[in-house]
Amino acid sequence: MKFGSLLVLVFSLLYGAAAQPPLTSYVNPFIGTGGHGHTFPGATMRYGMGQLSPDTRVDGSWDGCSGYHYSDSIIYGFSHTHLSGTGVTDYGDVLLMPTVGEPVFEPMKDGSYKKGYASHFSHQKENASPGYYAVHLDDDAIDVELTVTPRVGFHKYTFPKTNQANIILDLTHRDKTTEASVRVIDSRHVEGMRRSTGWAKNQVVYFAMEFSKQFENYGIAVNDSMQKNSAEASSPNLKSYFQFITGNGEAVYVKVAISAVSTDGAWKNLTGECHDWDFEEVKTNADAT
């Protein structure tokens, strides 16, 4: 009788353990994103070099230290480095933003929102969990999903049907850029670097970027002036766009690896940590880790 009761207890415990939801389901990454918490809700790994998160602030204000504040309703893009819980602003390196229509390189004008590459969003169409972030961009009807490995940001942009599905790259975003470069290797691969000064007086981030499909057009702007037939450029004021043709509900994926050492190091991080295009697998691995 005692043995039978023990078996029932063991099986009950095993079944109860198996039925428990993953502990990450109890985590709310939006905690601290309001008030003076200075946290960000985006995707990152434990001790990860990359923190892929939305930016709702373009200035270095006190409540904008992390790049995101819950009271905001405009997203300017998704950059790959963020600080959490600090009282000083920094980072926000290598910003990407999906748009539809003619490419625009200005996020805002006259200190207030006007149609640029930024977009309105609502918290009702936004969610986050450890290693994952998602939001709907209202202005161009684009669904964004983000996940990560330790050194690679993995973007999923689901576009409407259009001949002008753009991905903007802004290397001037946030703290003052002192040096930047970009090189288009081919119609799927881009590399570059950004040096900036802020809380860190001489911060350097190299990046390697790969698209899931070929872009049809691209452009590089130096000092907000388009450089015709140019595959590479260097300037403290440097932005680019990459344009695709998409069907309705078609996803374009982008992988962005970063390195503090070199573009070669960034490519090694990309191939070593995120060698295929299975977004769900990377998301699942981040959650499991």
Sequence and secondary structure as in RCSB ss.txt:
>XXXX:A:sequence
MKFGSLLVLVFSLLYGAAAQPPLTSYVNPFIGTGGHGHTFPGATMRYGMGQLSPDTRVDGSWDGCSGYHYSDSII
YGFSHTHLSGTGVTDYGDVLLMPTVGEPVFEPMKDGSYKKGYASHFSHQKENASPGYYAVHLDDDAIDVELTVTP
RVGFHKYTFPKTNQANIILDLTHRDKTTEASVRVIDSRHVEGMRRSTGWAKNQVVYFAMEFSKQFENYGIAVNDS
MQKNSAEASSPNLKSYFQFITGNGEAVYVKVAISAVSTDGAWKNLTGECHDWDFEEVKTNADAT
>XXXX:A:secstr
 HHHHHHHHHHHHHHHHHHS  GGGG  TTTTSSTT     SEE TT S EEEEE   S  GGGTTS  TT  EE
 EEES   SS SS     SEEEEEESS    S BTTB  SSS EE  GGGEEEETTEEEEEETTTTEEEEEEE S
SEEEEEEEE SEEEEEEEEESS SSEEEEEEEEE SSSEEEEEEEEESSSTTEEEEEEEEESS  SEEEEEETTE
EETT SEEE SSEEEEEEEEE TTEEEEEEEEEESS HHHHHHHHHHH  S  HHHHHHHHHH 
